[in-house]
Amino acid sequence: MKKTPMEEWIIKRTGISPANPKELETYQLKKIVETLNYAKKNSAFYQKQLEGIDPEQIKSWEDFYQLSFTSAKDIKNDPFAFLCVPQSQIDRIVTLNTSGTSGKKKRIFFTDADLQKTVDFFDYGMRSLVDSTDRVMVLLPGQAYGTIGNLLKKALERTKTACVVYGLLTDLDAVEKIMIENKINCIVGIPIQVLYLSRMKQEGFKSMEKVLLSTDYVPQAMVAEFKRKFGCQVFNHYGMTEMGYGGGVDCQALNGYHLREGDLYVEIIDPVSGKPVADGVYGEVVFTSFDREAMPLIRYRTGDIGAFSQATCQCGTFLRTMKKVEGRINNRVYFEDGIYFDLKALEEILLAIEDLVDYQLIVSDKHSLRIDVSFYNEEQSAEKENRVKMMVQEYFDKNCELPIQVEAVKNQLQKPDQLVNSMVKRKIVDLRREKSNE
Ligand SMILES: [Zn+2]
């Protein structure tokens, strides 16, 4: 098995010698102190947040763990307060769709140098799965300069790997044509969209050997289906715009991500106490980015649930391995005090149903759950609705202490361009919460 190419890259980038975890941590702590100094000097937000803190006095991880977290809300409240360079030096601004009607939006800023670092990561990250003999198709936004698809293409050009950037999946026929004409054998995209494509265009998908899923939690049922139907290797990428799009990627062991540790320091914390948890224990993913010009983030709470693996990776790297992200912390719905369900558990059940294209869960009171389902094939939809209802009802009867009434309702078949929205669409609608927020 090939060792993750990320290791070679991180050694090169950090210059650590000998290459071992201890040296890497020493490097990361040094970079964090630099970042604290830089952010405190240049960003209005951190000037305030780090008031009374002398970065030079941060000499251990214990010291670092005393620092306050940064939250998504902080960015939403005033993104410009995070800026460390004049706006004229910003080359890309990403505005993230966030739920709620407050009108406040999360904005993430990049300079050209920040974007180049992402290209570096994509270059080495992609070497985990492809080389110059492969043909890659990217179903992520890629038209404009500095978009994720655009940076990925630049990264693949370095290794002379053929790459077509289509953008988000909107036209199934057009995508199938490109797949066939370009003999695409590797596809990069959002899990639900790639699944949809593979279910709708089995013929075009036949020659797919590798799938790289990004931007969202990947249910096991989906991985199993790609393997079973197409013999695909399924790689996961973990990242978010705040990290500079990329964060970590599976190696050939396909058993968790190796992280961009030369640019990021990642922690897993107990979401309630805020204290770091031991390896192997799930908690909230928190990161600090260094060497970032426009908008470094310090102890940023991602809201994702993750854990570090206790074992070293089979690929033989000294880098840490982060287990597959288990979804979002707020994708948990409480029916009553202490009685809840996780989107993840239901997603495993729902996505195993091959006719299903998309779904949404609606909770209106503490006794009932409605599932709006879309099928790509409308035949016998009453039976399918019933099947969904039975499977989910069975799950609740077995796993929930409260009697929960499950209802499944067919939604109109969504067109692919509507599916694009499922990238950001919340899968759970809690009508009680919406009410109390009004
Ligand atoms: Zn590995």
Boltz pocket constraint, residues with backbone or C-beta under 6 A from the ligand:
constraints:
  - pocket:
      binder: B
      contacts: [[A, 2], [A, 3], [A, 4], [A, 251], [A, 252], [A, 253], [A, 256], [A, 258], [A, 313], [A, 314], [A, 315], [A, 316], [A, 317]]
      max_distance: 6.0
